Amino acid sequence: MNYRDWLQQLVYKIINPVVRGMIKVGVTPNFITTTGLVLNIVAAVVFIYAGLRADASESLTLVGWGGGIVLFAGLFDMMDGRVARVGGMVSRFGALYDSVLDRYSELFTLFGIIFYLFLQGYFWGAIIAFVALIGSLMVSYVRARAEGLGLDCKVGLMQRPERVVLTSLGAIFCGVFGHCQAFDPVFILIAPLFVIALLANWTAFVRIAHCHNLLKNNE
């Protein structure tokens, strides 16, 4: 069992009581997926509002709150699939709906961060966030195209859970250290985005190479 599977099983043990409670009251997986999107939109609005604030301390505090909302929304991303499986509500449309809204969620979140960084004068930070957005989309796109060809393509390091955790923790700790004078706290937000920008795009090309090898071996 790799680290992702181990962590997934650990999270499932934690959220299973909540999942069973949701099933009992009739909450559907699609409702949970939609709630996750709404929360990510709220986080994006918080980031945008932070970018518009002139007071640096207040702005950084808002970034921290935005990161907390992103992390909380990530739990809904796990719960929708769990509710579908445990509650016997798995459907092909649900899988499609979940995938599409996940992409929207990531777009909204990273757009909010890009907007914040640009307005606060961190031009290169905004560029890094934009490259991270490109990598995030391409990781998912390559997998979707591969599965359309009947190929299994889940290789690579920077999948969605890792991206959500890095983005949210970067924002949270940026807010926590907002009053620090020893260094610029915004770099705590930019650093994980740099990691995502690097590894997400690398993961996309690793997946392309993986699919190439699979197709070549099947010729």
N, C-alpha and C positions, 0 to 999 in steps of 0.2 A: 504493500500500500504506500503510494507516494504522499508527499506532504499535503497536497491539495485534497486528496481523498480523506486523509486523516482529519484535516481541519473541517472539511464538509460534514463528516460524521459527528464531530464534536458540536458544531453549530446546530445540526439537526437534533441532537439530544437536548440542546438548550431550548430550541424553539418548538419542539414537538407538542408540549402542553398547549402553547398558544395556537398551533396549527389545529389541534383537535377541537379547541374551543371555537375557532373560526368555522370549522366544518359543522359543528353542532348548531350554530346560530344562522347557518346558511350563507356564509360569505363565499363568493365564487373566486376562482383563480384570476379571472379577467378583471374583477373589481380590485383585487390586490395589485395586479399589474398596473392598472390605471392609477391607483393611489400612489404607487412608486413614481410614476411619471409626474404626477401633480407635485409631489414633494421635491423632485429634481427641478421642476420649473420654479417652485418657491425658492430653492437654493440659488438658482440663477438670478432671480430678482434680487435676492439679498446681496449677491456678489456685485451686481450692477449698481445697486444703491450704495454699496461700499465704495465703488469707484467714483461715485458722484460726491462723496463726502470730502470736504476740505481738511477736516481734522484727522490727522494720521492715526492717532490712538483709537478714535471711534471707528475709523475705517477698518483697522485691523481686527477690532473686536467683532465687527460684522462678518469679516472673512471667517473667523473662527466659528461663528454661529452657522454660516453657510456650510462649512465643512461638516459640522455636526448633523445638519439636515441631510447632506449627501450620504453620510454613513448610515443614518437611520433609514433612508430610502433604500439603501443596499440590502437591508434585512427583508424588505418587501420583495426585492428581487429574488431572494432565496425562498421566501414563504409561498409565492404563487405556485412554483413548481411542486413544492412539498404538499401543499393543499390539494393540487390536482392529482398527485399520485396516491396520497393517503385516502383522499375522499373519493377516489374513483371517477374523477372528472377530467381525465386526460383527453384532449382532443387535438386534431391536427390544426384547427383554426386557433386554438389556445396557444399552441407552440409558435405559430406564425405571429399572432398578436403580441406575444411576449417578446419575440426577437425584434419586431419592429419598434415597439415602445422602448426597449432597452437602448436601441440606437438613438431614438429621440431624446431619451433621458441623458445620454452621454453628450449629445450635441448641445443641449440646453446648458448643462453644467459647465462644460468647457467654454462655451460661448460666454457665459457669465464671467468666468475667470479671465478669459482673454480681454473682455471689456474692462474689467477691473484693472488689470495690469497696464493696459494701454492708457486709460484715463489717469492713472497714478504715475505715469511717466516711465514705466518699465517696458520700453519698446521691445527689447530683445527677449524679455520674459514673455511677452505676448506672442512673439514669433515661436518661441519654444512650445508654448501652450497650443498654438495652432498646429505645429508639427505633431504634437502628441495627439491632437484631435484626428489628424490624417491617419496616423498609425493605428489608433483605436478603431476607426472605421474600416481600415484595410484588413486588420486581423479578422474582423467579423465577416467582411465581404469575401475574403479568400476561402474561409470555412464554408460559407453559404454556397459559393460556386462549386467548391469541391464536393459537398454533399449532393448538389444537383447532378454531379457526374457519378454519383454512387460511391464516393471515396470518403473514408473516415479521416478527418483532419482536425485533431485536437492537440497537435504538438505545439511547442513553444512556451515561453515563460510568461509573457505579459497578456494573460487572458482577462476577461472582464472583472472577476473578483479582485485580482491583484491591482488593476487600474483604479477601481473604486476605493480600495483601501488606501493606496498611496495618495490619491487625490484628496480624499477626505481628511486623512491624518495630516497631510501637508498643510491644508487650510486650517485645521483645528489648532495645530501647534504654532502656526503663524499668528493666530489670535492669542494663544496662551502667552507667547513671548512678545506680544505687541508693545509692551512698555520697556523692552530691553534696549539699552543704549550701547551695548558692546558691539552689536552688529545689526544689520538691517533685517528685521523679521520676515520681510517679503521673500528673502532668499530661501526660507524654510518652505514656502509655497512653491517657488520656482524649481528647487532641487528635485523633488519627486516628479515634477512634470518633465524635467530633462530626462530622468530615468525612463519614464513612460515613452517619451518621444523617441529615445534610442532603442529601447527593447521592444516596443510595440511594432515599430517598422521592421526591426530585425526579425521579429516573430512572423510578420507577414511574408517576408522572403523565405524564411525557414519553411513555412507552410507551402509556398510555391514549389520549393525544391522537393519537399516531401511528396507532393502530388505528382511532380514530374517523375520521381522515382517509381511511384506506384503505377503510373500509366505506362512507363517504359517497361516495367517488369511484366505488365499484362499484355504487351504487344506480342 
